Amino acid sequence: MAVRKILIVDDSPTDRQFFMETLSRQGYQCVTAESGDEAIIKSKSEKPDLILMDVVMPGTNGFQATRAITRDETTKHIPVIVVTSKNQETDRVWGMRQGAKDYLMKPIDAKELLAKVAAINK
């Protein structure tokens, strides 16, 4: 499946801007959400090819939103990459158990981000 549209979920305007600039320069169409709840809604309405999901957000956190998206019949085919400052191995394992396909640590390295997105394309 070719990744063309990416849903960027992060409550930080600075991080959302970084993702949008980095990915749109590579030709990806980007849409954003500021919360886990908004991510769940936009995963259905926008039908992205990939979701980059922050974890620490007010309300529904990224782990909960990932679980909801990956277990919903209409969105379970959308790969999710968890993008977070939570760097414990237990966090990584928990993220993968929620249905994430990969895990990326903040601060984000643009090359690593693009490599992870490209790997989903294969």
C-alpha positions in Angstrom: 0.0 0.0 0.0 1.4 3.4 -1.0 1.4 6.0 1.7 0.2 9.3 0.3 -1.9 10.8 3.1 -0.6 11.0 6.6 -2.6 11.9 9.7 -0.3 13.7 12.2 -1.6 13.5 15.8 0.1 15.7 18.3 -1.0 18.3 20.9 2.2 20.4 20.3 1.8 22.9 17.5 5.6 22.9 17.1 5.8 19.2 16.6 2.8 19.2 14.2 4.5 21.9 12.1 7.8 20.0 12.0 6.1 16.8 10.8 4.1 18.7 8.2 7.1 20.5 6.8 9.3 17.4 6.8 6.7 15.2 5.2 5.1 17.6 2.7 8.5 18.4 1.3 8.6 14.7 0.4 5.3 14.9 -1.4 3.0 13.5 1.3 -0.4 15.0 1.9 -0.7 15.8 5.6 -3.7 16.3 7.8 -3.5 17.0 11.6 -5.3 16.3 14.8 -4.6 17.8 18.2 -6.0 15.0 20.4 -6.7 11.3 20.5 -10.4 11.9 20.2 -9.9 14.0 17.1 -7.5 11.3 15.7 -10.2 8.6 16.0 -12.7 10.9 14.1 -10.3 11.9 11.4 -9.0 8.3 10.9 -12.6 7.6 9.6 -13.3 10.9 7.8 -9.9 11.5 6.2 -9.0 7.9 5.5 -5.2 8.4 5.9 -2.7 5.8 4.6 -0.6 6.2 7.8 -1.1 7.8 11.3 1.8 9.3 13.3 0.5 9.2 16.9 1.8 11.2 19.9 1.1 9.5 23.3 1.0 12.2 25.9 -2.1 14.3 25.1 -5.0 15.6 27.2 -8.2 13.4 27.2 -7.8 10.2 25.1 -4.0 9.5 25.0 -2.2 8.1 22.0 -2.2 4.5 23.3 -6.0 4.6 23.8 -6.5 6.2 20.4 -4.2 3.7 18.7 -6.1 0.8 20.3 -9.5 2.3 19.2 -8.3 2.8 15.6 -6.5 -0.5 15.2 -9.5 -2.5 16.6 -12.2 -0.7 14.6 -13.4 -2.5 11.4 -13.3 0.7 9.3 -9.8 1.8 10.4 -7.9 -1.3 11.4 -6.0 -1.4 8.1 -4.4 2.0 8.8 -0.8 1.6 10.1 0.0 3.6 13.2 3.5 4.8 14.2 3.7 5.9 17.8 5.8 9.0 18.1 6.6 9.9 21.7 9.1 11.1 24.3 8.3 8.1 26.4 11.5 6.1 26.0 11.1 3.1 28.3 11.0 -0.4 26.8 7.7 -1.0 28.5 6.2 2.0 26.7 7.4 0.6 23.4 6.0 -2.9 24.1 2.7 -1.3 25.3 2.5 0.8 22.1 3.0 -2.3 19.9 0.4 -4.2 21.9 -2.1 -1.5 21.2 -1.7 -2.2 17.5 1.1 0.2 16.5 3.4 -0.9 13.6 6.4 1.0 14.8 7.7 3.3 17.6 9.6 6.5 17.1 11.3 8.5 19.9 11.3 12.3 20.3 13.2 14.5 19.6 12.5 13.4 16.0 15.3 13.0 13.5 13.9 13.8 10.1 15.9 11.1 8.3 14.7 8.4 10.8 11.1 9.7 10.4 11.3 9.4 6.6 12.9 6.0 6.8 10.1 4.7 9.1 7.4 6.1 6.7 9.2 4.6 3.7 9.3 1.2 5.5 5.5 1.2 5.9 5.4 1.7 2.1 6.9 -1.7 1.5 
